[in-house]
Amino acid sequence: MTAKISITLDDEVLAFVDAQGKNRSKIINSFLAKAKKRKLEADLKAAYIDQNNDPEFWAEFELWDSTIGDGIDEEA
C-alpha cells in the first residue's frame, strides 16, 4: 500500500535527493527503508543486550538447558 503525501525539504536536501536520481519518491523511500532497517537492528541489538544482562532469563535458560541430557530421546 502506498500513500501520497506532501513534504517540505530544505533546498540542500532536495538537491541531494535530486543528485541521487530522477525518481524522488523511490529515492526517499529507499533512504527511509534503510533508516527503518537500521532502527530495527539497533532495537534488536539493545534487546539482546538487555536479555544478556537479565539474571531471570539466564536462570530460566539454565533450567531448560538442563533438560538436554535428561535421556527422553533415548526411550524409543
C-alpha positions in Angstrom: 0.0 0.0 0.0 1.2 3.5 -0.7 0.1 6.9 0.3 0.6 10.2 -1.5 1.8 12.9 0.9 3.2 16.4 0.6 6.5 17.2 2.3 8.8 20.2 2.5 12.5 19.7 2.1 15.4 22.2 2.6 17.0 23.3 -0.7 20.2 21.4 0.1 18.4 18.2 1.0 16.3 18.4 -2.2 19.5 19.0 -4.3 21.0 15.9 -2.6 17.9 13.8 -3.4 17.8 15.0 -7.0 21.5 14.2 -7.4 20.7 10.5 -6.5 18.3 10.0 -9.5 15.2 11.2 -11.2 12.5 9.4 -9.1 12.3 11.3 -5.9 9.7 9.0 -4.3 11.8 6.0 -5.0 15.0 7.6 -3.6 13.2 8.9 -0.4 11.5 5.5 0.1 14.9 3.8 -0.2 16.5 6.1 2.3 13.7 5.7 4.8 13.6 1.9 4.4 17.3 1.8 5.2 16.8 4.0 8.2 13.9 1.8 9.3 16.1 -1.3 9.0 19.0 0.4 11.0 16.5 1.3 13.7 15.1 -2.2 13.9 18.6 -3.7 14.0 19.6 -1.2 16.8 16.4 -2.1 18.8 17.1 -5.8 18.4 20.7 -5.3 19.5 19.5 -3.4 22.6 17.0 -6.1 23.3 19.7 -8.8 23.1 22.0 -6.8 25.4 19.1 -6.4 27.9 18.4 -10.1 27.7 22.1 -10.9 28.2 22.1 -8.8 31.4 18.8 -10.3 32.7 19.5 -12.8 35.5 15.9 -14.1 35.4 16.4 -15.0 31.7 19.6 -16.9 32.4 18.1 -18.7 35.4 15.2 -19.9 33.1 17.7 -20.7 30.3 19.7 -22.9 32.7 16.6 -24.8 33.8 15.7 -25.6 30.2 19.3 -26.3 29.2 19.5 -29.0 31.8 16.7 -31.0 30.1 19.1 -31.6 27.1 20.7 -34.5 28.9 17.6 -36.0 30.5 17.6 -39.1 28.3 14.0 -38.7 27.0 15.0 -39.1 23.3 16.8 -42.4 24.2 13.4 -44.0 25.2 12.4 -45.0 21.6 
